[in-house]
Amino acid sequence: MEKVILVTGASSGMGKDGALRLIREGHIIYGAARRLSQMQELADAGGHTIKLDVSSQKSIEQAVDRIVSEQGRIDVLWNNAGYSVTGAVEDVSYEDAKRQFEVNLFGLAEVTKAVLPHMRKQSSGTIINTSSVGGKIHSPLGAWYHASKHALEGWSDCLRLELKPFNINVVILEPGGIKTEFGDVLYQPLLDRAKGGAYEEMANAVARTYKAVYANPKGTAPPSVISDTIVRIIKTPLPKTRYVAGYMGKTILFFRKVLSDRLFDKLIMSTFEKELRKNEK
């Protein structure tokens, strides 16, 4: 059945790949992002593109109003826009930390709030929130990113209870390692924040480790695994509350569940030990 779907963060990575896949599946897709020029491929494929800044209330209202005006409904909202602020807690400024939450949580919430009256009116809908395995685990120099995703997990759980009487599904998507621009935009800000400070050696080790992971073809999964999952969610009348997909996603969540905090800390830090030893030489 054809559905009207709004996808935020559709200019690259998982959002763009997923939007293109949904267009091929026969749905009416509105891809939304700040970079309109990066979504031409969606328009060429038969989708619609909208310039959207999730931190702007006016931008959100205009986007939702346009979709409802043109289609009369919104069946699925895929809240996919997000990014990572990486650095030691001491090194990340208040402004950067605030921006992390504005995009990953508060902006997502405002898009959801704009869509909800229309879903309640039609007594149906599905909201998919892109969290991360990072919403369940932790890693060094990722405090603000992990905090935003942990918050999103709890926020989504509460929203699910609130919307059950209105026949609206809330699904949390937890990607593991996915080959996207995510890693490319992470390294330099991390190194810049740490330069000359107490955490510079750790930052260098973490950056080198992530670079090695993203450079290894076997270290991440293609965005198509997320697209497959999104299609499955949308086709399911009563989807699960959480879906995990991507490299090492289920494995790392299993270890987080069965290990104590101290043992899990050791497991996580073992990932960076090789690079940390280089710094010690």
VOGU-3710 file (C-alpha; in Angstrom, 3 decimals, decimal comma):
1> mekvilvtga> 0,000/0,000/0,000  1,325/3,425/-0,980  2,285/5,584/2,005  3,230/9,238/2,402  6,580/9,295/4,178  8,691/12,148/5,533  12,406/11,338/5,881  14,643/13,834/7,690  18,396/13,783/7,150  17,816/12,588/3,581
11> ssgmgkdgal> 20,796/14,311/1,962  23,300/11,531/2,648  24,009/8,161/4,242  21,199/6,076/5,672  18,524/8,692/5,028  19,336/9,133/1,352  19,731/5,413/0,686  16,523/4,651/2,574  14,543/7,369/0,801  15,629/6,077/-2,612
21> rlireghiiy> 14,691/2,538/-1,624  11,245/3,666/-0,430  10,679/5,505/-3,714  11,429/2,250/-5,562  8,961/0,503/-3,268  6,252/2,813/-4,628  5,798/5,211/-1,716  5,403/8,994/-1,837  8,628/10,260/-0,319  9,473/13,707/0,998
31> gaarrlsqmq> 13,192/13,890/1,646  14,115/16,705/4,002  17,508/18,202/4,844  19,348/21,493/4,999  21,262/20,713/1,782  18,743/20,711/-1,058  21,498/20,317/-3,627  22,472/16,983/-2,104  18,967/15,555/-2,665  18,706/15,995/-6,440
41> eladagghti> 18,992/12,225/-6,832  15,768/11,822/-4,851  13,948/14,302/-7,070  15,266/12,587/-10,195  13,969/9,264/-8,853  10,456/10,669/-8,406  10,589/11,874/-4,809  9,950/15,296/-3,341  12,611/17,385/-1,600  12,183/19,934/1,172
51> kldvssqksi> 14,725/22,259/2,726  14,452/21,596/6,445  16,447/22,719/9,463  15,203/20,683/12,436  16,412/23,403/14,813  14,051/25,955/13,204  10,384/25,890/14,237  9,361/27,895/11,173  11,195/25,509/8,847  9,504/22,511/10,472
61> eqavdrivse> 6,017/24,016/10,231  6,482/24,958/6,578  7,673/21,459/5,670  4,805/19,653/7,399  2,209/22,112/6,071  3,451/21,560/2,519  3,183/17,774/2,754  -0,319/17,864/4,245  -1,414/20,457/1,681  -0,143/18,349/-1,221
71> qgridvlwnn> -1,002/14,845/0,017  -3,643/15,297/2,712  -1,817/13,033/5,175  1,486/11,796/6,569  1,623/8,060/7,185  5,231/7,634/8,293  7,759/9,973/9,874  11,337/8,734/9,842  13,302/10,998/12,175  16,762/10,311/10,801
81> agysvtgave> 18,551/13,670/11,022  21,417/13,655/13,501  25,161/13,984/13,980  27,893/13,444/16,561  29,772/15,896/18,748  32,906/14,082/19,882  35,402/15,184/22,492  36,166/15,025/26,192  33,539/16,518/28,470  36,063/19,213/29,469
91> dvsyedakrq> 36,834/20,054/25,852  33,321/20,341/24,392  31,857/23,819/24,718  28,410/24,476/26,111  27,337/25,755/22,689  28,417/22,540/20,941  26,814/20,351/23,610  23,579/22,322/23,363  23,581/22,069/19,568  24,012/18,272/19,881
101> fevnlfglae> 20,775/18,018/21,833  18,989/20,594/19,683  19,474/18,416/16,597  19,450/14,863/18,000  16,588/15,315/20,457  14,787/18,659/20,609  14,607/19,208/16,853  13,433/15,626/16,378  10,781/16,232/19,039  9,524/19,377/17,311
111> vtkavlphmr> 9,189/17,596/13,955  7,264/14,831/15,710  4,977/17,310/17,462  4,207/18,998/14,140  3,233/15,683/12,533  1,266/14,176/15,413  -1,996/16,148/15,070  -2,354/14,852/11,504  -1,644/11,242/12,520  -4,095/11,474/15,404
121> kqssgtiint> -6,747/12,843/13,057  -6,325/9,870/10,720  -6,009/7,423/13,673  -2,892/5,847/12,200  0,789/6,393/11,654  4,292/5,166/12,328  7,141/7,203/13,789  10,644/5,771/13,380  13,368/7,404/15,455  16,971/6,733/14,468
131> ssvggkihsp> 18,873/6,181/17,677  22,029/4,058/17,679  23,627/1,204/19,558  25,243/4,274/21,123  21,911/4,848/22,827  22,581/1,757/24,935  26,380/1,739/25,302  29,187/4,225/25,983  32,651/5,001/24,648  35,466/7,455/25,468
141> lgawyhaskh> 35,100/11,035/24,229  31,504/10,430/23,151  29,646/11,696/26,220  27,416/14,262/24,528  26,550/12,051/21,555  25,765/9,057/23,755  23,793/11,264/26,137  21,614/12,538/23,283  20,917/9,007/22,047  20,266/7,606/25,542
151> alegwsdclr> 17,789/10,465/26,001  16,140/9,676/22,669  15,627/6,054/23,730  13,761/7,050/26,898  11,836/9,806/25,134  10,688/7,354/22,449  9,575/4,780/25,018  7,381/7,369/26,736  5,993/8,576/23,404  5,045/4,993/22,494
161> lelkpfninv> 2,815/4,741/25,575  1,217/8,113/24,922  0,352/7,324/21,304  -0,923/3,770/21,709  -4,582/4,921/22,148  -4,335/6,715/18,782  -3,066/3,687/16,821  0,300/5,329/16,176  3,401/3,137/16,301  6,713/4,375/17,706
171> vilepggikt> 9,787/2,428/16,618  13,393/2,904/17,717  16,026/2,100/15,102  19,450/1,222/16,546  22,135/1,104/13,818  25,494/-0,498/14,491  28,477/0,273/12,271  27,265/1,716/8,951  29,410/3,028/6,085  28,344/6,700/5,910
181> efgdvlyqpl> 29,823/10,210/6,202  29,483/9,852/9,976  33,110/8,879/10,497  34,497/11,419/8,036  33,005/14,413/9,868  33,992/13,122/13,306  37,795/13,095/13,259  38,970/16,665/12,757  36,668/18,391/15,288  37,720/15,763/17,837
191> ldrakggaye> 41,408/16,464/17,212  40,900/20,235/17,169  39,131/20,203/20,545  41,845/18,089/22,157  44,923/19,799/20,692  47,392/20,751/23,405  45,153/19,543/26,202  44,987/16,724/28,737  43,039/14,448/26,384  45,108/14,895/23,233
201> emanavarty> 46,716/11,433/23,347  43,383/9,725/23,894  41,784/11,767/21,110  44,530/10,777/18,681  44,082/7,108/19,581  40,319/7,261/19,254  40,534/9,077/15,906  43,013/6,569/14,492  40,887/3,669/15,677  37,728/5,018/14,064
211> kavyanpkgt> 39,588/5,798/10,857  40,824/2,214/10,694  37,334/0,855/11,320  35,692/2,984/8,635  38,499/2,286/6,165  38,075/-1,469/6,565  35,410/-2,774/4,127  34,509/-5,420/6,715  34,362/-2,925/9,582  30,990/-1,464/8,656
221> appsvisdti> 27,794/-2,521/6,906  26,358/-0,760/3,843  23,439/1,678/4,352  21,232/-0,820/2,486  20,911/-2,929/5,657  19,147/0,028/7,258  16,998/0,549/4,159  15,937/-3,111/4,296  14,988/-2,675/7,936  12,979/0,481/7,254
231> vriiktplpk> 11,031/-1,282/4,503  10,290/-4,155/6,880  9,080/-1,790/9,603  6,751/0,051/7,246  5,285/-3,175/5,849  4,548/-4,580/9,317  1,108/-3,674/10,751  2,431/-3,897/14,325  6,213/-3,454/14,197  8,549/-4,272/17,056
241> tryvagymgk> 9,477/-1,445/19,406  13,192/-1,722/18,508  15,214/-2,874/15,512  18,989/-3,368/15,553  20,879/-3,478/12,237  24,451/-2,936/11,139  27,922/-4,241/11,860  28,362/-5,632/15,417  25,093/-4,042/16,552  23,484/-7,088/18,126
251> tilffrkvls> 26,811/-8,390/19,404  27,782/-5,240/21,291  24,303/-4,909/22,799  24,498/-8,526/23,973  27,773/-7,832/25,780  26,346/-4,644/27,308  23,480/-6,690/28,707  25,486/-9,555/30,213  28,648/-7,773/31,398  29,049/-5,607/34,467
261> drlfdklims> 29,860/-1,923/33,957  33,544/-2,497/34,791  33,902/-5,459/32,441  32,132/-3,601/29,649  34,451/-0,626/30,220  37,414/-2,958/29,690  35,852/-4,397/26,544  35,282/-0,952/25,056  38,734/0,328/25,948  40,354/-2,790/24,487
271> tfekelrkne> 39,204/-1,494/21,096  41,540/1,487/21,488  44,437/-0,220/23,317  46,614/-0,710/20,235  46,486/2,972/19,366  46,876/4,045/22,979  50,070/1,983/23,258  51,427/3,846/20,216  50,993/7,080/22,132  52,945/5,680/25,084
281> k> 56,014/4,872/22,971
//
